Amino acid sequence: MLFADLQTTPDYVDAVLELRVSRIEDPWILRNYLNAAIQAQQQQPIPYSRLNGSPLRHWFLNQGRIRRGSLAD
């Protein structure tokens, strides 16, 4: 379900988890998806070591792409 929801492959999710991406929004998209999945199970996500706070504070990120929530081009 994760891969279908994000419109991507397991290999690309692995690359995003390792921060090997060509689109800098992809880690934020995956983070938001995982946070929502955790919260849907009535759990609280633990803080991330690299992606802290809101992506809105970074002017250079494509906020529309993050809102769409897809790792596909």
C-alpha positions as a printed Julia matrix, in Angstrom:
73×3 Matrix{Float64}:
  0.0    0.0     0.0
  2.84   2.4     0.81
  4.29   2.16   -2.69
  0.93   2.48   -4.43
 -0.09   5.42   -2.24
  3.16   7.23   -3.0
  3.19   6.1    -6.65
  6.71   4.73   -6.5
  8.82   1.59   -6.09
 10.41  -0.06   -3.05
 13.85   0.82   -4.42
 13.0    4.5    -4.6
 11.6    4.52   -1.05
 14.9    3.0     0.1
 16.76   5.77   -1.73
 14.58   8.42   -0.08
 15.2    6.89    3.34
 18.94   7.21    2.67
 18.42  10.8     1.42
 19.69   9.88   -2.06
 17.15  11.87   -4.07
 17.09  14.23   -7.01
 13.99  16.1    -5.75
 14.57  17.62   -2.33
 10.88  17.47   -1.47
 10.79  13.65   -1.52
 12.02  13.1     2.05
  9.35  15.5     3.29
  6.68  13.65    1.31
  7.73  10.3     2.77
  7.96  11.79    6.26
  4.44  13.24    6.02
  3.07   9.93    4.75
  4.7    7.94    7.55
  3.56  10.43   10.18
 -0.03  10.21    8.95
  0.09   6.39    8.95
  1.44   6.34   12.5
 -1.14   8.86   13.72
 -3.95   6.89   12.04
 -3.03   4.06   14.44
 -3.42   6.44   17.41
  0.36   6.58   17.91
  2.74   9.51   18.11
  5.7    9.56   15.66
  9.13   9.99   17.2
 11.13  13.09   16.18
 13.28  12.79   13.07
 16.98  13.53   13.16
 17.12  15.46    9.88
 13.61  16.65    8.93
 12.63  18.81   11.86
  9.75  21.24   12.0
  7.62  22.2     9.05
  8.65  22.19    5.4
  6.81  25.53    5.14
  9.76  27.28    6.78
 11.97  26.38    3.79
 11.18  28.82    0.98
 13.07  26.76   -1.62
 10.85  23.65   -1.32
  8.03  23.11   -3.78
  5.1   23.17   -1.36
  2.61  22.06   -4.03
  4.6   18.91   -4.64
  4.73  18.18   -0.92
  0.96  18.72   -0.58
  0.26  16.32   -3.47
  2.05  13.61   -1.49
  3.32  11.63   -4.45
  6.89  10.53   -5.15
  6.1   10.2    -8.88
  7.26  12.94  -11.23
